[in-house]
């Protein structure tokens, strides 16, 4: 991916040569990168605008198929949604696509910022490997102010240089504190200036009481404020359904957990990385506010939503749900009555108006006194007491009546 990273590295080099300060150069670098990726932010905002605009109509389509779980019906529901997207010229995938496209760029930019020896100093791989070898082979007591992370990396490697993992930012910290051991490298390359006054941003913040501890705290604060601003300039979330309420609750938790997690990460990396994240948060919030004004997301009152749904569904006739010729358990007893009870009649005419016939009374015994096996009484059929006695009495009475007739 160097063919993509190189142009961005040249931009960072240009600003560093002008400012001679890495932290200040990062400000201009972040602004330029945000402007270059602005196209994707605009696309994402337009997609969100279109989704919000057609949301009442999407609700209208959902209501058409509510309670109908048949796969064929669900396929019709999906087709209607796709037809709506096409009719309104809204892309269903454009909301996530710009973000997915930006992810590789974000990873490349992070790589450039965290590897200044490669992309700012343009040091060769052999030169960087030589620095790593010197740090690993020199006794720790011979080096000054070695960061704890570097000492731990040397211990974990346990004598194997191939297992020695150290970042370029950590290498720069060791070299700045031990210039004599790296004179050969420093004669060919100049180390970047990470200082703002007496504050060295190449150092990793710790919980000790020093000024660097403010960087992780500012990282968390600005990320929380950015989340707050984005919510403030976004449409209010619908909490009418349990699913929407749960989604809103999850988002609230994420807006608290993510800043705290970022604070933790900022304590594991050089302070300059935390400064870069602060720039990203501030510029991200500013861009979101501007786009929210230029490409506003439409909102609707409950009355407006109901009016749009009624207008959109006014000509829609819900088709009859057919069971494919299978007998329904809901009407299995009605079918047992036969034509004599009027079960086959679908409609009756009453004073010129069409009405449904009254359903006959449920029967437990047929004309001969035999028990009817009915789904309505299936639980009662399990009782052998009163039901059996009643059936026996009716059978006895029927037999007695036949004897009298004879």
URMO-V242873 format. One record per pair of residues at least 6 apart in sequence whose C-alpha atoms are under 6 Angstrom apart, sorted by the first residue. I is the first residue (numbers start at 1). J is the second residue. D is the distance in whole Angstrom. If there is no record, write none. Layout:
i:j:d
I:J:D
I:J:D
//
This chain:
i:j:d
9:119:6
12:29:6
13:120:6
15:25:5
16:25:5
21:193:5
22:193:6
22:194:5
40:98:5
44:95:5
47:94:6
47:95:5
49:297:5
50:90:6
53:298:6
56:305:6
60:309:5
115:168:6
117:123:6
144:177:6
157:163:5
157:164:5
194:200:6
194:201:5
194:202:6
195:201:6
201:271:5
201:272:5
202:270:5
202:271:6
203:270:5
204:269:5
204:270:4
204:271:6
205:212:5
205:213:5
205:267:5
216:263:5
216:266:5
219:278:5
220:259:5
220:263:5
223:259:6
223:281:6
224:259:6
226:285:5
239:245:4
266:274:6
347:355:6
347:356:5
348:354:6
348:355:6
364:371:6
364:372:5
365:371:4
365:372:5
369:394:6
369:395:6
//
